[in-house]
Amino acid sequence: MSGSESHERATVLSANVARPQRDPGGAARQSGIHKQPAERLDVIIPGPHYGDGSGVVGDTVGDTAHHGGLQKAVYVFSRERLDWWGNQLGYPLDNGMFGENLTTLGIDWTAVLINQRFRIGEVELEVSVPRSPCRTFAAWMGEPQWVKAFTLSGDCGCYFRVNKEGAITPGDAIEVLDEPSHGFTMGEAFRAKMGDAELSRRLWELRIMPPMYQQRLDARFG
C-alpha cells in the first residue's frame, strides 16, 4: 500500500468494548456504538453472516441485520482522525467515540488495501469492507447532516475479518504482513460504497470483495 512506511511506528492506542445502551436512533434494540477502553480484547472468528456477533468477546452488536459476522468482525479508527473531527466539531472526542474496537496511532486507514493482512498482538486481521454511516451513528453524534459530513470526509475507518484469534492490548504494534497487487484502497472502496460509479465499476472488475458484496456489484454491472 502507499504510505506503508508509517507502519513501523503504528500502534494500538486503545482497545474498546461496547457499553450496551438503548439505540440512540430510536430503534427498539440495544446498541453497541458506545465503546469504552478495556485492558485487552479477546478476538475470535465469528460466524459468516450479519447477526453472528462481534469478533470481540463481550462486545455488543445491536443492528444484527447489518452488522457483525465475518466481514465486520473488528472495527478500527485512527486517533489522528478523531482529533481532526474534534477540531471540526469544536470539542474533543474520546477513544472509541466512533464505535471502534481499536483506536490506533500512526496509520492512515484510507490508504490500506482491500484484503491486506495485519498482525496486531496475537491476532491476524484482514482488511474487509468499508463502513456505511447509519442512523444510529448520526443520532449518537448528535450533529446535523452527520452522514453527509462523514461521507465527504472520505475516511470510514476499517472493518476487518479475523484470520487468527488471540488477544490485542493497548500498545501492540500494527505490523503489515503483505500488500495485494490490485492497489485498491479502503478510501476508494468507501467512495464506491457511497456512490462513486466509476470506482464501483473498477471494484466490480477487480473481483476482490467478499461474495455477498461481489454479488451486489454483479447485479449492478454484470
N, C-alpha and C positions, 0 to 999 in steps of 0.2 A: 504494500500500500504506500501511497505517497504520505509523507510525514512519519514513516515508521522509525525514523531516527530518534523520535521522542520517547520510544518505548523503554529505553534503558532506565529511565527515571520514573516511569509510570507506576503508580501505586494505588492501592485501595485506601481511601481516607476514612470511610465509614461503611460499616455493614449494617443493613437496616431491615427490620421485620415489621409487619403491619401491626398496628393497634386497632383492632376492628371497631367500627363505629357505624352508625346509620348512614346510608348512602347520601352524600351531600347534594346529589342531583335530584333527590326525591323518590327514587325507586324503592320499592318495598323489599329491601335486602340490606345486608351489611356490606360495607366497603372496606377494602384493604389499602386504600390510597394513602392513609395516614401512616407513614413509616417512622419508626423510632430506632436509633442506634442500638446495636446489640454487641456483645463481646465476640460473637462469631456467627457465621452462617453455616448450617449443615445443609449441603446441596445434594439433591437427588435427581434422578431422571424420572419425571412424571409420565403419565400415560400420554398417548399420541394426540388426544383431542382437546379442544376447548372444554373446560369444565373438569379436566382431570387433575386440577390443583396446581399449585406453585411448585417450582423446583427448589424452593427453600422450605425446610421443615419449620412448621409453626407459622408460616405466612398465611395470609387470607386472600382469596380471590373471590370478589363479590359478584362481578358480572361474568357468570360462568358460560354465557352464550358467546362471549368474545375474548375471553382471557383464560390464562392458564394452559396447561398442556405442554407438549414437547417443544413447540416452536416459540412459546412465550414463557419459558421456564424461569429465567432470571432477567431482570431489567436493570440497566446501568445508565447513569447520567453523570456528567462531569461537574466538579466543583467550580471550574472556571466559568461554565455556562450558567450555573446557579448565581455566581457573582455578577455576571453580565445582566442576567434578568433582575437581580436585586437593584442594580443601578438603574435599569429601565423603569422599574416599578416604584423605586424610592424607599424600599425597606429591605432588610436582609432576609435571606431565605435559608432555613436550616437544612442540614444534610437530610436527605430523604423526602424533601418537600414535594418533589415531583413524582413521588411514589416509587422511587428507585430502590432496589435492593442493595446496590453498590454505588456509592458516591466516590468518584475517582479524581486523581490528580495526574496531570502530565500526558493526557491522551485526548485527541480530537476524535470523537466517535462518528462525526460526519465523514471522516476520511478512511475509516476501516472498510474492508471489502466484504461483501456478502460471502458467507461460508468460510471466512477466515477464522482460524483457531487460535485460542489463547490459553496459557496456563496461568491460573491465579491460585496461589496456595496449593492445596492438594487437587484442585479441580481443573478439568479441561472444559472450556466453553467454546462454542462455535457461533459466529455471527449468524443471526437468523433473519428476522423480518423487522420492518420499521413499525414504530408506534403510530396509532391514529388517535389524535386528541379527541376526547369524547365529552359528553355532557357532565359526567361525574368529575372529570378533571377540571372542566370550566367552572363548575359550581364550587369545587374545592378551592380554586384560586380566587374566586370572587371578583374577577376582573372583567370589565366589559369587553366583548369581542375576543375573548381569550383564545378560542380555537383558531380564529383567523391570525391573531398575533403569533401564536406558537407555530403555525404553519409557515408564515412568512419568515420566521427566524431561521428556518432551514435545518435546525438541529433537533432531532426527535430522541436523542439518546440512542440506546441499542438494546434490542431483545436478543437473548442467547438461548440456544439449546444446550443441553448438558451432555457431553460425551463421556466424562469420567466424574464420578461422585467423590465427595470429600468435604473438607472444611475450608472456609475462607475467613480470615481475620483481618481487621484493620492493620495496615502496614504491609500487607502482602504485595509483592511485586506483580506487575502485569506483564507477562512475557509472551511475545508473539511467536507462534510456532510455525506458521507458513504464510505464504502470500499467493492466493489464487491468481491465475494468469488473466482472468477476464477483465479486471480493472474496474468493476462496477462497485461503487461505494454505497454505504448506508445513506449518506446525504442524497445521492441520486435516487436511491430506492424510495426515500421519503417523498421526494418531489414527484416521482412517478405515482406513488400511492395517493398523493393529494391532488393529482390532476394533470401532470405534465404528460401529454400524449406521446411526444417524441421519445422521452425517456421510458415510458411504459412499453412502447413498441420495442425499443432496444432491449429492455429487460426480458420481454417475451422471447425475443430471438435468441438470447443467451441461454435460456432454459436452466437457470441456476437457482430458482426459487423452490421451496418445498411443494409437494404435489398439489395440495389444495389451492395454493396461491398460483401455481403454474396453470392449473385448470381454469382459474378465473381469467387469466391472461389469454389462454387458448380460446375461451368462449368469446373474448373481445376481438382478438386479432386473427384467430385461426380460420 
